[in-house]
Amino acid sequence: MELEDKIAVVTGGSRGVGRGIVLRLIEEGAKVTFCYEANKSAADEVLNEIKTKKGIGFAQKVDVSKRSEVQSFIDNVIGKFGRLDILVSNAGIQRHGSFIEHKEEDWHRVLDVDLTGVFNCGQIAARIMIKQKYGKIINISSRMYFGAVNVVSYSAAKAGIVGLTKSMAMELGPYNINVNCIAPGAIETEMAAAMPAGFREERIAVTPLRRFGLPEEIGHAVVFLASEKAAFITGEVLHITGGLYG
């Protein structure tokens, strides 16, 4: 297994892409602690799946925008395992509305969770990884960092993640810490399933591979970037979009 006995943390791991990442890390032998913000039943379902795979996994309720909650979360991981090898910052939310009509409170909440959350988790984890002289940090952005209609705060946050990733990679590289970013396109999640049929068909039609991606396909990329096969890759953005850009 690629990641046997590695200690991994995944934010937003109870549903969708996060769930796919957690389960792929477990399948590759990692011990995974993931956090969720609200949906305990979804988190419990993931924990049950981990048990069926005979893996080791734990969950904690965390709002990644709150520094103290992230610190407590990472402290618990270190208390349980003594180290942290892999961080996947996946937690994120969306708020819809045109640029002109976008509410200020929605702007702040999305930036707090989607961008400041990545900063909080990355900085706290990096301080541990620097002492270890080893670490893999993978930040989840989105194809929408190129810009998108009616999700201005989400696009801005995801663009910020790209810049943050590159800056982190430059500063943390001397400590043997790899920092990379994944930018997914349309992925089969609960949110995608709720899309109006016409909009969904439109997205598929403009995607060269003519389908949505699967959460586990993002998980495959995370496993690669967290493995020693990617030891000389840092500061990169891996687009997993089925060929759809812009």
TORSE-100042 format. One record per residue (C-alpha): x, y, z; residue in one letter. Coordinates in pm, whole numbers, padded with zeros to 5 digits, always signed. Layout:
% residues N
XYZA...
***
This chain:
% residues 246
+00000+00000+00000M+00125+00346-00096E+00062+00512+00241L+00083+00234+00498E+00082+00371+00856D+00098+00734+00741K-00105+00971+00959I-00347+01183+00756A-00591+01463+00831V-00873+01552+00591V-01098+01853+00644T-01456+01831+00522G-01430+01453+00503G-01787+01344+00565S-01940+01392+00219R-01869+01424-00151G-01509+01476-00256V-01387+01468+00105G-01545+01129+00165R-01384+00995-00153G-01045+01121-00036I-01082+00971+00312V-01173+00628+00179L-00890+00621-00076R-00637+00714+00191L-00773+00436+00412I-00749+00187+00125E-00381+00278+00084E-00307+00207+00450G-00315+00555+00604A-00470+00624+00944K-00714+00907+00884V-00872+01166+01111T-01128+01381+00933F-01341+01671+01042C-01692+01781+00957Y-01881+02099+01041E-02240+01988+01097A-02350+01653+00954N-02265+01396+01221K-02477+01123+01059S-02276+01154+00736A-01953+01139+00938A-02077+00825+01116D-02151+00664+00779E-01792+00728+00668V-01660+00583+00994L-01870+00270+00936N-01724+00237+00585E-01376+00269+00730I-01454-00016+00971K-01572-00239+00687T-01236-00175+00518K-01063-00267+00845K-00904+00078+00854G-00830+00314+01140I-01022+00641+01130G-01161+00906+01361F-01383+01212+01319A-01419+01545+01497Q-01662+01835+01456K-01460+02142+01353V-01527+02482+01197D-01199+02536+01008V-01252+02913+01006S-01203+02913+01384K-00836+02893+01471R-00893+02749+01818S-01102+02460+01684E-00837+02373+01425V-00564+02384+01690Q-00766+02151+01916S-00826+01917+01621F-00458+01892+01527I-00356+01863+01894D-00588+01564+01926N-00431+01400+01620V-00080+01449+01761I-00194+01324+02103G-00332+01009+01945K-00064+00933+01684F+00239+01143+01774G+00289+01282+01423R+00115+01421+01115L+00230+01315+00769D-00049+01428+00535I-00290+01721+00543L-00571+01750+00289V-00755+02083+00317S-01083+02009+00147N-01350+02183+00360A-01547+02438+00166G-01887+02601+00118I-02062+02792-00160Q-02299+03086-00159R-02477+03179-00482H-02556+03523-00618G-02436+03758-00888S-02145+03994-00817F-02382+04291-00793I-02624+04115-00558E-02376+03905-00356H-02434+03961+00015K-02145+04089+00222E-02207+03829+00493E-02194+03551+00230D-01866+03691+00094W-01707+03688+00440H-01837+03344+00536R-01712+03178+00216V-01369+03344+00241L-01348+03250+00611D-01417+02881+00551V-01272+02821+00206D-00954+03032+00225L-00882+03123+00586T-00962+02763+00678G-00687+02642+00444V-00448+02896+00597F-00537+02790+00953N-00497+02419+00889C-00186+02460+00675G-00001+02684+00919Q-00075+02471+01226I+00013+02147+01043A+00328+02298+00888A+00471+02386+01229R+00455+02017+01317I+00587+01902+00980M+00884+02142+01001I+00993+01969+01323K+00953+01631+01155Q+01138+01748+00841K+00863+01576+00645Y+00510+01642+00528G+00262+01641+00241K+00001+01917+00216I-00268+01901-00051I-00512+02190-00085N-00836+02141-00275I-00924+02435-00500S-01167+02420-00794S-01179+02477-01169R-01383+02784-01075M-01066+02966-00971Y-01058+03074-01338F-01378+03267-01260G-01745+03169-01270A-02086+03335-01280V-02295+03364-00961N-02029+03221-00727V-01800+03522-00695V-01690+03454-00335S-01626+03087-00408Y-01420+03168-00720S-01218+03428-00529A-01149+03187-00242A-01045+02906-00474K-00812+03141-00665A-00666+03243-00332G-00594+02879-00252I-00382+02851-00567V-00168+03150-00468G-00147+03032-00108L-00036+02687-00221T+00247+02824-00432K+00369+03052-00152S+00354+02766+00100M+00550+02542-00136A+00827+02800-00171M+00864+02851+00203E+00819+02490+00319L+01023+02313+00050G+01353+02346+00242P+01194+02144+00524Y+01108+01850+00293N+00741+01946+00285I+00554+01916-00047N+00257+02147-00098V+00031+02100-00399N-00317+02189-00511C-00594+01996-00688I-00854+02186-00892A-01152+01956-00961P-01415+02022-01223G-01772+01891-01193A-01775+01591-00959I-02060+01351-00880E-02161+01470-00533T-02488+01542-00352E-02466+01899-00485M-02422+01779-00843A-02714+01537-00810A-02938+01829-00712A-02855+02031-01025M-03144+02102-01262P-03139+01844-01544A-03080+02102-01816G-02785+02260-01639F-02631+01920-01570R-02663+01815-01936E-02507+02147-02039E-02202+02087-01819R-02157+01735-01955I-02189+01858-02314A-01901+02108-02274V-01677+01860-02091T-01454+01677-02343P-01483+01347-02154L-01863+01389-02153R-01921+01301-01787R-01877+01424-01431F-01580+01302-01231G-01609+01070-00932L-01502+01157-00575P-01263+00862-00572E-01090+01004-00882E-00993+01306-00673I-00888+01056-00406G-00656+00881-00653H-00478+01212-00717A-00447+01281-00345V-00291+00940-00291V-00037+01009-00566F+00057+01354-00435L+00084+01218-00080A+00311+00933-00191S+00684+00923-00249E+00615+00895-00622K+00544+01270-00608A+00848+01356-00394A+00982+01607-00652F+00646+01775-00717I+00558+02088-00522T+00377+02415-00585G+00172+02261-00866E-00198+02277-00955V-00339+01948-01082L-00656+02004-01284H-00902+01714-01276I-01177+01849-01497T-01243+01599-01775G-01071+01847-02006G-01292+02148-01926L-01102+02472-01860Y-01214+02829-01803G
***
